[in-house]
């Protein structure tokens, strides 16, 4: 009874989360085109939910919002893709996610007038971590499914052989100990005669 209730709650939660993902994917084109409805005057500002949006260093608010949406929308679509992907290579999606995140950060929080200047250098540490991980996964899969090399099976077989070898050595030691005891017993018997 309790397991069924938890399973239903989990299924309900999953449906809600997936519905939110679907909604955000479906409205992406409309969010991207929102800049068409904004003023193109150089000094115009807009207020939305208590936030005032100005031109952000661009020519007008419309261009600024276009640039922001051209970063935010691919960013959240890739995050959804990353969170729902079941492929072995899904970690590589982190690279464009990081790229869009750095570009967005640079537009929102950088004080200079240059956009997308040297943010590729910020990606190098991320690349140095993600690429070897993905490559290692690829090698393991390639060895297993293309070459037929199953490392886990090989390791299990090596452990089995090692265990057999240890048992064999233990038997040899026991035989040697038994032989020494028999020699002692014979020596004791002959000394008593």
Sine and cosine of phi, psi and omega as CSV:
sin_phi,cos_phi,sin_psi,cos_psi,sin_omega,cos_omega
0.00,0.00,-0.74,0.68,-0.02,-1.00
-0.93,0.37,-0.62,0.78,0.02,-1.00
-0.91,0.42,-0.64,0.77,0.02,-1.00
-0.89,0.45,-0.67,0.75,0.00,-1.00
-0.90,0.44,-0.69,0.72,0.03,-1.00
-0.91,0.42,-0.63,0.77,0.02,-1.00
-0.90,0.43,-0.66,0.75,0.03,-1.00
-0.91,0.42,-0.65,0.76,0.02,-1.00
-0.91,0.42,-0.66,0.75,0.04,-1.00
-0.90,0.44,-0.67,0.74,0.01,-1.00
-0.91,0.41,-0.65,0.76,0.02,-1.00
-0.90,0.43,-0.69,0.72,0.02,-1.00
-0.89,0.46,-0.67,0.74,0.00,-1.00
-0.90,0.44,-0.67,0.74,0.01,-1.00
-0.90,0.44,-0.65,0.76,0.02,-1.00
-0.90,0.44,-0.73,0.68,0.00,-1.00
-0.89,0.45,-0.71,0.70,0.01,-1.00
-0.91,0.42,-0.56,0.83,0.05,-1.00
-0.91,0.41,-0.62,0.79,0.05,-1.00
-0.90,0.43,-0.69,0.72,0.06,-1.00
-0.85,0.52,-0.73,0.68,-0.01,-1.00
-0.88,0.48,-0.67,0.74,0.02,-1.00
-0.87,0.49,-0.74,0.67,0.00,-1.00
-0.91,0.43,-0.58,0.82,0.05,-1.00
-0.93,0.37,-0.67,0.74,-0.04,-1.00
-0.92,0.39,-0.58,0.82,-0.05,-1.00
-1.00,0.02,-0.05,1.00,-0.04,-1.00
-0.81,0.58,-0.74,0.67,0.00,-1.00
-0.89,0.46,-0.56,0.83,0.00,-1.00
-0.95,0.32,-0.62,0.78,0.06,-1.00
-0.91,0.42,-0.61,0.79,-0.01,-1.00
-0.90,0.44,-0.59,0.81,-0.05,-1.00
-1.00,0.06,0.11,0.99,-0.02,-1.00
-0.89,0.46,-0.44,0.90,-0.02,-1.00
-0.89,0.46,-0.41,0.91,0.02,-1.00
-0.90,0.44,-0.39,0.92,-0.07,-1.00
-0.99,-0.16,0.13,0.99,-0.03,-1.00
-0.98,-0.21,0.41,-0.91,-0.05,-1.00
-0.92,0.38,0.55,-0.84,0.01,-1.00
-0.95,-0.30,0.20,0.98,0.06,-1.00
-0.96,0.26,0.62,-0.78,-0.08,-1.00
-0.87,0.49,-0.56,0.83,-0.07,-1.00
-0.97,-0.22,0.15,0.99,-0.06,-1.00
-0.96,0.27,0.50,-0.86,0.12,-0.99
-0.73,-0.69,0.34,-0.94,0.08,-1.00
-0.77,-0.64,0.48,-0.87,0.06,-1.00
-0.90,-0.44,0.75,-0.66,-0.02,-1.00
-0.59,-0.81,0.87,-0.49,0.00,-1.00
0.79,0.61,0.64,0.77,0.04,-1.00
1.00,0.09,-0.05,1.00,0.03,-1.00
-0.98,-0.20,0.67,-0.74,0.08,-1.00
-0.97,-0.24,0.81,-0.58,-0.02,-1.00
-0.93,-0.37,0.84,-0.54,0.06,-1.00
-0.96,-0.29,-0.32,-0.95,-0.06,-1.00
-0.98,0.22,-0.18,0.98,0.08,-1.00
0.84,0.55,0.46,0.89,0.00,-1.00
1.00,-0.03,-0.08,1.00,0.05,-1.00
-1.00,-0.02,-0.03,-1.00,-0.04,-1.00
-0.92,0.39,-0.59,0.81,0.02,-1.00
-0.37,-0.93,0.10,-0.99,-0.04,-1.00
-0.89,0.45,-0.64,0.77,-0.03,-1.00
-0.86,0.51,-0.71,0.71,0.00,-1.00
-0.92,0.39,-0.63,0.77,0.01,-1.00
-0.89,0.45,-0.73,0.69,0.00,-1.00
-0.92,0.39,-0.60,0.80,0.06,-1.00
-0.86,0.50,-0.71,0.71,-0.01,-1.00
-0.91,0.42,-0.69,0.73,0.01,-1.00
-0.88,0.47,-0.75,0.66,-0.01,-1.00
-0.91,0.41,-0.49,0.87,0.04,-1.00
-0.95,0.33,-0.20,0.98,0.09,-1.00
-0.97,-0.24,-0.68,0.74,-0.08,-1.00
-0.93,0.38,-0.71,0.70,-0.09,-1.00
-0.91,0.42,-0.77,0.63,0.08,-1.00
-0.88,0.48,-0.55,0.83,0.02,-1.00
-0.88,0.48,-0.78,0.62,-0.05,-1.00
-0.96,0.29,-0.47,0.88,0.09,-1.00
-0.92,0.40,-0.64,0.77,0.03,-1.00
-0.94,0.34,-0.56,0.83,0.06,-1.00
-0.90,0.43,-0.67,0.74,0.07,-1.00
-0.88,0.47,-0.69,0.73,0.03,-1.00
-0.87,0.49,-0.70,0.71,0.01,-1.00
-0.88,0.48,-0.67,0.74,-0.06,-1.00
-0.95,0.31,-0.39,0.92,-0.05,-1.00
-0.95,-0.32,-0.09,1.00,-0.06,-1.00
-0.95,0.31,0.60,-0.80,0.04,-1.00
-0.86,-0.51,0.14,0.99,0.01,-1.00
-0.98,0.21,0.37,-0.93,-0.03,-1.00
-0.93,0.36,-0.38,0.92,-0.12,-0.99
-0.99,-0.14,0.18,0.98,-0.13,-0.99
-0.87,0.49,-0.35,0.94,0.02,-1.00
-0.90,0.43,-0.43,0.90,-0.01,-1.00
-0.92,0.40,-0.35,0.94,0.05,-1.00
-0.90,0.44,-0.35,0.94,0.03,-1.00
-0.89,0.45,-0.44,0.90,-0.02,-1.00
-0.92,0.39,-0.81,0.59,0.06,-1.00
-0.92,0.40,-0.48,0.88,0.08,-1.00
-0.88,0.48,-0.74,0.68,0.02,-1.00
-0.89,0.45,-0.64,0.76,-0.01,-1.00
-0.88,0.48,-0.76,0.65,0.01,-1.00
-0.91,0.42,-0.60,0.80,0.01,-1.00
-0.90,0.43,-0.69,0.73,0.03,-1.00
-0.91,0.42,-0.63,0.77,0.03,-1.00
-0.90,0.43,-0.68,0.74,0.02,-1.00
-0.91,0.42,-0.69,0.73,0.05,-1.00
-0.86,0.51,-0.67,0.74,-0.03,-1.00
-0.90,0.44,-0.64,0.77,0.01,-1.00
-0.94,0.34,-0.67,0.74,-0.09,-1.00
-0.98,0.19,-0.58,0.82,-0.18,-0.98
-0.87,-0.50,-0.07,1.00,-0.01,-1.00
-1.00,0.03,0.64,-0.77,-0.09,-1.00
-1.00,-0.04,-0.22,0.97,-0.01,-1.00
-0.99,0.15,0.17,-0.99,-0.07,-1.00
-1.00,0.00,-0.03,1.00,-0.03,-1.00
-1.00,-0.02,0.71,-0.70,0.00,-1.00
-0.93,-0.38,0.65,-0.76,0.02,-1.00
0.82,0.58,0.78,0.62,-0.08,-1.00
-0.99,0.13,-0.98,0.22,-0.09,-1.00
-0.86,-0.51,0.52,0.85,-0.07,-1.00
-0.95,0.32,-0.18,0.98,0.07,-1.00
-0.89,0.45,-0.52,0.85,0.00,-1.00
-0.93,0.37,-0.44,0.90,0.04,-1.00
-0.95,0.32,-0.39,0.92,-0.03,-1.00
-0.99,0.17,-0.35,0.94,-0.09,-1.00
-0.84,0.55,-0.72,0.69,0.04,-1.00
-0.88,0.47,-0.59,0.80,0.03,-1.00
-0.92,0.39,-0.69,0.73,0.03,-1.00
-0.87,0.49,-0.63,0.78,-0.03,-1.00
-0.91,0.41,-0.37,0.93,0.03,-1.00
-1.00,-0.06,-0.75,0.66,-0.14,-0.99
-0.95,0.31,-0.71,0.70,-0.09,-1.00
-0.88,0.48,-0.72,0.69,0.05,-1.00
-0.89,0.45,-0.58,0.81,0.02,-1.00
-0.89,0.45,-0.75,0.66,-0.01,-1.00
-0.90,0.43,-0.65,0.76,0.00,-1.00
-0.91,0.42,-0.64,0.76,0.03,-1.00
-0.89,0.46,-0.68,0.73,0.04,-1.00
-0.88,0.48,-0.69,0.73,0.00,-1.00
-0.88,0.48,-0.69,0.72,0.00,-1.00
-0.88,0.47,-0.69,0.72,0.00,-1.00
-0.89,0.46,-0.69,0.72,0.01,-1.00
-0.92,0.39,-0.66,0.75,-0.01,-1.00
-0.89,0.45,-0.71,0.70,0.02,-1.00
-0.88,0.48,-0.66,0.76,-0.08,-1.00
-0.96,0.30,-0.73,0.69,-0.15,-0.99
-0.99,-0.12,-0.38,0.93,0.01,-1.00
-0.99,-0.13,-0.77,0.64,-0.02,-1.00
-1.00,0.01,-0.21,0.98,-0.01,-1.00
0.96,0.27,0.37,0.93,-0.01,-1.00
-1.00,-0.07,0.93,-0.36,0.03,-1.00
-0.97,-0.24,0.97,-0.22,-0.08,-1.00
-0.89,0.46,-0.59,0.80,0.01,-1.00
-0.92,0.40,-0.66,0.75,0.04,-1.00
-0.91,0.42,-0.64,0.77,0.03,-1.00
-0.89,0.45,-0.67,0.74,0.01,-1.00
-0.91,0.42,-0.65,0.76,0.03,-1.00
-0.89,0.45,-0.65,0.76,0.03,-1.00
-0.91,0.41,-0.66,0.75,0.04,-1.00
-0.89,0.46,-0.65,0.76,0.04,-1.00
-0.89,0.45,-0.66,0.75,0.01,-1.00
-0.89,0.46,-0.71,0.70,0.03,-1.00
-0.89,0.45,-0.65,0.76,0.01,-1.00
-0.90,0.44,-0.65,0.76,0.01,-1.00
-0.91,0.42,-0.67,0.74,0.04,-1.00
-0.89,0.45,-0.66,0.75,0.01,-1.00
-0.89,0.46,-0.68,0.74,0.02,-1.00
-0.90,0.43,-0.66,0.75,0.03,-1.00
-0.89,0.45,-0.64,0.77,0.02,-1.00
-0.90,0.44,-0.69,0.72,0.03,-1.00
-0.91,0.42,-0.63,0.78,0.04,-1.00
-0.89,0.46,-0.64,0.76,0.04,-1.00
-0.89,0.45,-0.65,0.76,0.02,-1.00
-0.88,0.47,-0.68,0.73,0.00,-1.00
-0.90,0.44,-0.70,0.72,0.02,-1.00
-0.89,0.45,-0.65,0.76,0.04,-1.00
-0.89,0.45,-0.65,0.76,0.00,-1.00
-0.91,0.41,-0.66,0.75,0.02,-1.00
-0.91,0.42,-0.69,0.73,0.03,-1.00
-0.89,0.47,-0.65,0.76,0.01,-1.00
-0.89,0.45,-0.66,0.75,0.03,-1.00
-0.90,0.44,-0.64,0.76,0.02,-1.00
-0.91,0.42,-0.65,0.76,0.02,-1.00
-0.91,0.41,-0.61,0.80,0.04,-1.00
-0.91,0.41,-0.67,0.74,0.03,-1.00
-0.88,0.48,-0.68,0.73,-0.02,-1.00
-0.90,0.43,-0.68,0.74,0.04,-1.00
-0.90,0.43,-0.62,0.78,0.02,-1.00
-0.90,0.43,-0.67,0.74,0.02,-1.00
-0.90,0.43,-0.65,0.76,0.01,-1.00
-0.91,0.41,-0.66,0.76,0.00,-1.00
-0.95,0.31,-0.52,0.85,0.01,-1.00
-0.96,0.29,-0.40,0.91,0.01,-1.00
-0.99,0.16,-0.31,0.95,-0.05,-1.00
-0.97,0.22,0.00,0.00,0.00,0.00
